[in-house]
Amino acid sequence: MTGSTKRKRNQAENSPVGTVFQPYDPHAPKKTRRVLVDLTPEVREKNQREWAAKQKERDEEKAKEDARRERELKEAEDRLVVESVELLRERGHETLFKFLKSLYTTRDQQLSGQVSKMVGHHAEELLEFIQARDSTAKTADWVKENFAKVLASEMDGVTQLLRPQRNGEVSVVLDEFSLEKLLENTEGIAPNLRQLVSDLLGYEQDQVTKKKKDVGKEIIDSPTQSGLSGKAPNSRILTRITRDDIPIWQPAEFENLSPQ
């Protein structure tokens, strides 16, 4: 005899069907009733104006909050700087310069390496800080003096470049004194002088050959007229090269050069 195949009913199924009363909770959040609105151009424009006005208020509030935070951070940074300076004075550094001098001239390898790395990364910014704080002309005078030394050193290099080799072949000397070769050589020997003359003449690398000739003339004329003018037969040779672009040689001026 087989068992019964009837499914057992649970208690929920046996409960009577009826409406269950749910008490009203006055504290429950109200559900917003959504109504479809016909978006006419006037309504859309009004909504856009309202949104723009609210967005402007939000941006202004954010800007005020950012300014307040930045001001607080700056004030905290200033207090920290003052406290640090007071601590330096307590440790024996009577002035800021004394501390900076000790920092830049320290013999501690680790600290010296940190200073060098800092200067390498922020040299331009440090120089701008110094120039902005300098109420005198000492910074500008220092820059001009050292730049003059750099130019003088480069002009000495160009002067040596313009002296022809003794007992050398004429073809080699002519090649060394070609405008293209001189421009190439001065780029490595006198980069600052070359750049200065280029800026004064408005020269650019991709301009026509005439501009390149003008730069070459000025670069050559500078040391020639100041260092070689009237002191050696070479100066007369260089003057002809730079003024006429055509070398006019005289045998007496090449008495030390090989005729090969």
C-alpha positions in Angstrom: 0.0 0.0 0.0 1.5 3.3 -1.1 1.8 6.4 1.2 -0.3 9.5 0.9 0.7 12.0 -1.8 -1.2 15.0 -0.4 0.9 18.1 0.2 0.8 19.3 3.8 -0.6 22.8 4.2 1.3 25.3 6.4 -0.2 27.5 9.0 -0.2 30.6 6.7 -2.3 28.8 4.1 -4.8 27.8 6.8 -5.1 31.4 8.2 -8.3 33.2 7.2 -8.1 35.7 4.4 -8.7 39.3 5.6 -7.3 42.9 5.7 -4.6 43.4 8.2 -4.8 46.9 9.9 -1.5 48.9 9.9 -1.5 51.7 12.4 -0.4 55.1 11.0 3.0 56.4 12.1 3.0 60.2 12.2 6.8 60.3 12.4 7.3 58.3 9.2 8.8 60.3 6.3 6.3 61.5 3.8 6.6 60.2 0.3 6.9 62.9 -2.3 4.2 62.9 -4.8 5.6 63.1 -8.3 3.7 64.9 -11.0 4.6 65.0 -14.6 5.1 68.6 -15.8 5.1 69.7 -19.4 8.6 71.1 -19.9 8.0 74.2 -22.0 10.9 76.4 -23.1 9.9 78.9 -20.4 9.9 76.3 -17.6 13.2 74.9 -18.8 14.8 78.3 -18.8 13.5 79.0 -15.3 14.9 75.7 -14.0 18.2 76.5 -15.6 18.3 79.9 -13.9 17.5 78.4 -10.6 20.1 75.7 -10.9 22.7 78.3 -12.0 21.9 80.5 -9.0 22.2 77.5 -6.6 25.4 76.4 -8.2 26.8 79.9 -7.9 26.0 79.9 -4.1 27.6 76.5 -3.7 30.8 77.7 -5.5 30.9 80.8 -3.4 30.6 78.8 -0.2 33.3 76.4 -1.4 35.6 79.3 -2.3 35.1 80.8 1.2 35.8 77.5 2.8 39.0 77.0 0.8 40.2 80.5 1.6 39.5 79.9 5.3 41.4 76.7 5.3 44.3 78.2 3.3 44.4 81.1 5.8 44.5 78.8 8.7 47.3 76.7 7.2 49.3 79.8 6.5 48.9 81.1 10.0 49.9 77.6 11.4 53.0 77.7 9.0 53.9 81.2 10.2 53.7 80.1 13.9 55.9 77.1 13.1 58.5 79.3 11.4 58.6 81.7 14.4 58.9 78.8 16.8 61.7 77.3 14.6 63.6 80.6 14.6 63.3 80.9 18.3 64.6 77.3 18.7 67.6 78.1 16.4 68.5 81.1 18.6 68.3 78.9 21.7 70.7 76.5 20.0 73.3 79.2 19.4 72.4 80.6 15.9 72.1 84.2 16.7 71.1 85.3 13.2 69.4 83.7 10.2 72.5 84.3 8.1 74.7 82.4 10.6 72.3 79.4 10.4 72.1 79.5 6.6 75.9 79.8 6.3 76.3 76.8 8.6 73.7 74.9 6.5 75.4 75.6 3.2 78.9 75.0 4.4 78.3 71.9 6.6 80.7 69.0 6.4 78.2 66.4 7.3 77.9 64.3 4.2 74.3 63.3 4.6 73.1 66.9 5.3 75.4 68.3 2.6 73.9 65.9 0.1 70.4 67.0 1.1 71.4 70.7 0.6 72.8 70.0 -2.8 69.7 68.2 -3.9 67.5 70.9 -2.6 69.5 73.6 -4.5 69.5 71.5 -7.6 65.7 71.2 -7.6 64.8 74.7 -6.4 67.7 76.9 -7.6 65.6 79.2 -9.7 63.0 79.6 -7.0 65.6 80.3 -4.4 67.1 83.0 -6.6 63.7 84.6 -7.1 63.2 84.7 -3.3 66.5 86.4 -2.9 65.8 88.9 -5.6 62.3 89.7 -4.3 63.7 90.3 -0.7 66.7 92.4 -1.8 65.8 96.0 -1.3 69.3 97.1 -2.6 70.9 96.6 -6.0 73.5 94.0 -4.6 71.8 91.0 -6.3 71.6 92.7 -9.7 75.3 93.9 -9.3 76.3 90.3 -8.4 74.5 88.9 -11.5 76.1 91.5 -13.8 79.6 91.0 -12.4 79.5 87.2 -12.7 77.9 87.3 -16.1 80.7 89.6 -17.3 83.2 87.1 -16.0 81.5 84.3 -17.9 81.5 86.4 -21.1 85.1 87.4 -20.6 86.1 83.7 -20.2 84.1 82.7 -23.4 85.7 85.6 -25.3 89.1 84.3 -24.4 88.1 80.9 -25.8 86.9 82.5 -29.0 90.1 84.5 -29.2 92.1 81.2 -29.1 89.8 79.7 -31.7 90.5 82.6 -34.1 94.3 82.2 -33.9 95.3 80.1 -37.0 97.6 77.1 -36.4 101.2 77.7 -37.2 102.9 75.5 -39.8 99.4 74.2 -40.8 98.0 73.5 -44.2 96.3 76.5 -45.8 93.3 74.4 -46.8 92.8 73.3 -43.1 93.1 76.9 -41.9 90.6 78.1 -44.5 88.2 75.3 -43.4 88.6 76.2 -39.8 87.8 79.9 -40.6 84.7 79.1 -42.7 81.6 80.7 -41.3 79.8 77.4 -40.8 82.8 75.9 -38.9 83.1 79.0 -36.7 79.4 78.9 -35.8 79.7 75.3 -35.0 82.8 75.8 -32.8 81.5 78.8 -30.9 78.3 76.9 -29.9 80.4 74.8 -27.6 83.1 77.4 -26.6 80.9 80.4 -26.1 77.3 79.4 -25.7 76.3 82.5 -23.6 78.1 84.9 -25.9 76.5 83.3 -28.9 73.0 83.4 -27.3 73.5 87.1 -26.3 74.5 88.1 -29.8 71.7 86.0 -31.3 69.2 87.7 -29.1 70.5 91.2 -29.9 70.3 90.4 -33.6 67.0 88.6 -33.5 68.6 85.4 -34.8 67.0 82.1 -35.0 68.5 78.8 -36.1 66.0 78.2 -39.0 66.5 81.7 -40.5 68.2 82.5 -43.7 71.9 82.3 -44.2 72.4 86.1 -44.1 71.3 86.1 -40.4 73.8 83.3 -39.7 76.5 85.4 -41.3 75.6 88.4 -39.1 75.8 86.3 -36.0 79.1 84.9 -37.1 80.5 88.4 -37.8 79.4 89.8 -34.4 80.8 86.8 -32.5 84.1 87.0 -34.3 84.3 90.8 -34.2 83.8 90.9 -30.4 87.0 89.3 -29.3 88.8 90.4 -32.4 88.3 94.1 -31.9 88.8 93.9 -28.1 91.7 91.4 -27.8 93.5 91.3 -31.2 93.0 94.7 -32.8 96.3 96.0 -34.1 98.4 93.6 -32.1 99.1 90.9 -34.7 98.9 90.2 -38.4 96.1 87.8 -37.6 93.8 90.7 -36.7 94.1 92.0 -40.3 93.2 88.6 -41.6 90.2 88.3 -39.4 89.0 91.8 -40.2 88.9 90.9 -43.9 87.0 87.7 -43.2 84.4 89.3 -41.0 83.9 92.4 -43.1 84.0 91.1 -46.6 83.3 87.4 -46.3 86.1 87.0 -48.8 89.6 86.2 -47.5 92.2 88.5 -49.2 95.5 86.9 -48.3 99.0 88.4 -48.5 102.1 86.3 -48.5 103.7 88.1 -45.6 100.8 87.2 -43.4 101.3 83.5 -44.1 105.0 83.3 -43.8 104.6 80.7 -41.0 102.1 78.5 -42.8 103.1 75.5 -44.9 102.5 76.0 -48.6 101.3 72.4 -49.0 
